[in-house]
Amino acid sequence: MNSEVLLPEKKLSVPVAGGDLALFRYGPEGGKPVLLIHGVTSSNRAWQWFAAELIPRGFTLYAVDLRGRGDSNALPGPFGFGLHAQDMLAVVDYLGLETIDVIGHSMGAFVAVGLLGTAPKRVSRTVLIDGGIPLPLPEGFTVGQVLPYILGPALARLSMTFDSPQAYREYWKAHPAFADGWNEGLDEYVDYDLRGTAPTMSASTNARAVEEDSEDLFSSDLIATTLENLSEDVLMLRAVRGLQNEETPLYPEEILKMTLPKYPHIKLSTIADVNHYGILLSRRGAVECVNLIYGIGAAK
């Protein structure tokens, strides 16, 4: 399956606190089910390339739009990993599954950990893609002081308006993370995110959701306790470059050397020559992830 654009076959609506959560099925029913959870300002469309590699091999992928994002952007808060975990449990119940593999990217990896801590018997396997492990606060800094450095570009984008889908595409094309190239799948990714009518269109993500969820990155007892009490191995896939394609990754080796000993069941694998976005939002990154998770490479 080599097309650069892969649309979901069906949209589902899952009843959750405050309304319905948008869930998208990639591939036909009846395959091995996998729950896919996107990052902090992303959507189900981030999994196009990943799904394209797995569908031909008998998988059925269920990708959510998290509360406050995409077609779930009208769902109310308060936000945080506890509520997201409850939403994901509602998805598993809705699908009528006893257990399911759960894979999360970036902040979605933290939500995957939250689901594992909330309902461990419902998760057959957890995989974290460049996320899910709390990073220590720099010495002398508070969460409030650190968040602007992490969220600055994202929050700036959420406050912007765009006069057309093409203008939003051009904004994203200039992002350093996509310096290696652009494709039609990325057009679909950013087009889906844009809402409203010209000339005042804007991103779908609720800025309050981003702020509250990001605070939980440093302060969630649910995440820390779950990781400390793991009884089975959890695979973490790490990008070698950062959010802006910089040489320093989101998870530097020196930080992981200090952090991972607390979580002996985390099994780390680094993917070369990808950044935090490209590890998932490119065919090459998706192929590497699929191979490391399921032991299979790209479709021939």
KANOR-V329520 format. One record per helix or strand of 3 or more residues. SS is the DSSP state (@ for helix, = for strand). FROM is the first residue (numbers start at 0). TO is the last residue. Records with the same first field share a line. If there is no record, write none. Layout:
# KANOR-V329520
SS: FROM-TO, FROM-TO
This chain:
# KANOR-V329520
=: 9-15, 18-25, 31-36, 58-63, 99-104, 122-128, 200-202, 233-238, 265-270
@: 43-54, 69-71, 80-94, 106-117, 119-121, 142-157, 164-172, 175-177, 183-192, 206-218, 220-227, 252-261, 282-293
